[in-house]
Amino acid sequence: MKVFSINKWAFYGICILILALPVSRQWKLLATGKKATGTVLEFTMIVHENLGGNREIQYVSEIQFTADGHTYKTYGPDNTEYEVGRKINVMYNPRDPEQNCLLTFSSIYFNDYFILPLVLITLWLAFYLSFNSYLRRAKKMTWK
C-alpha cells in the first residue's frame, strides 16, 4: 500500500494561495492601475442594493481623490470608519477612474467575498489535519 504525504511547505504554499484570493479580485487594478492619494472626508450613510434587490443602509468612509485633474469619490469597506483627514492610497483605472480600489488591508479583505477564502482555508486545514492523522496512524501500525 502506497501512502502519500503532504509536506509542510506544500501546506503553507496552498494556505498562502487561498489567502491571496481577495487580492486576486483586484489584480488588474493593482498591476496596471495608476496610484492616487485620497483623503477621508467623513463617515457617512449610503443606501446599498444587494444581489437580491433589497436595499440596505451601510455606513462607510467617503474618500476623495484626484485623477487627471478631476475629483472623484469612492467609499471604504462597510462599517469601517477611517479617521477624517487620513490619507489613503487609491489604485484606479486610468481610462475610468470610477473603477478603483483602496490600498488598505480592510478594504481588500473585509468584504462579502472573504467568506470564500475563509471556507476554503477551513476545508484545507481539516483535510490536511485528518490526512496527516491517518498517516501517523498508518506509520504506527507498520512499526509494530
N, C-alpha and C positions, 0 to 999 in steps of 0.2 A: 504494500500500500504506500503510495507516494503522498507525502504531506507537504502542502505548500505553506509558506510563511510570508508575512508582510513585515518587512523590516521597518524600524522606527523612522528612517529617512523618507521612505515612501509614505508612511502615515502622515508625517509633518508636511510633506510636499502637497499631498491631497488636501490637508486642512487649510493650507495657505491658498490653494486654488479656490476652494469653497468660499473662504472668507473674502476673496478678491472679487466675487461675483457682483456685489453692489458697485464696485469701482468700474467694472466692465460695462455697465449700462451707460456710462458717460465717456467711454473710451475715445470716441471720435472728437468730442469737445476737448478732452484732455490732451489728445495728440495733435490736433490741427487748429484748435481754437486760439483766440487771442486773449490775453490777460488784461484785466482792468481792475482798478481798486474801487470797491464800493463802500458806501458809508451807511450805517444803520440809521434810519430816520426815526422809526417808532415801532412799538409793539402794538399791532392793530388786529381788528377782527375782519375776516373776509368770509364770504359765503362760497363754499366749495361744493360742486356737484360730483357725487361719486359715480362709480360704474353702473349702479342700479338706477340712476336718475334721481336719487334723493339728494336733497340739499342739506348740507351740514355747515354749522358755524365753526370756523377754525381761527385760532389765534396764531399769528405769525409775525416775524420781524420783517418790516419793509426795508429794503435795501436799494439805494440809488447808485447807479454807476454811469459813467460817460463813455461812449464808444463813437468814434468818428465824428465828434462834435455834437452828438445828440445825447440827451439824457434818457435813461431807461430805468424802470423799476422792476425789481424781482423780489421774491419772498423767500425767507428761510424755511426750515422744516416746521411742520405743525407743532404748536405748543412748545417751541424752543425760543426763549427770549434772549436775544443778544443785547448787550449794553448799547444804549443810544450813543452814537458818535463813533462806535467801533469801526475800524477799517477791516474789510474782508475782501480777499481776492476773489474775483469772478472770472470764470472762463466763458467766453461767448463765441458764437458762430459769427465770423466777420461778414458773412452775407446776410445774416438775420440775427441781430443781437438779442431778439426776443427769446431765442434758444440759448439758454445759459445755465450754468451751474455754479454754486458756491464751492470754493475750495476749503471746506471745513469737514471735519470728521462727522459731525452731527448731520450735516446736510446730505452727505453721501450715504451714511449708514442708517439714520433714523427716518425711514420712510416705509411705505407699505411693502416694498419689495424685500426688505430684510428678513421677512418670515421664511422665504425660500432657503437662504443660506443657513438660517437657524435650524430648520428641519433637516436639511442635508447634513450638517455637521453632527447633529444628534444621531441620525441614522448611521453615519460613517463611524462615529465613536462606538455605538452599540455593536456594529458589525465587527469592528477591529477588536474590541474587548472580548466579545464572545468567541471570535475565531482564534485569538491567541489563548484564551482559556481552554479551548478544545485542543490546541497544540500542546499546552502544558500537560493536560491530562493524558494525551497520547504519548508524550515523551516519558511520563511517569510509568505508564503501562509497559513500555518497551524496556525500561531499566530493570524491571523485576524479573 
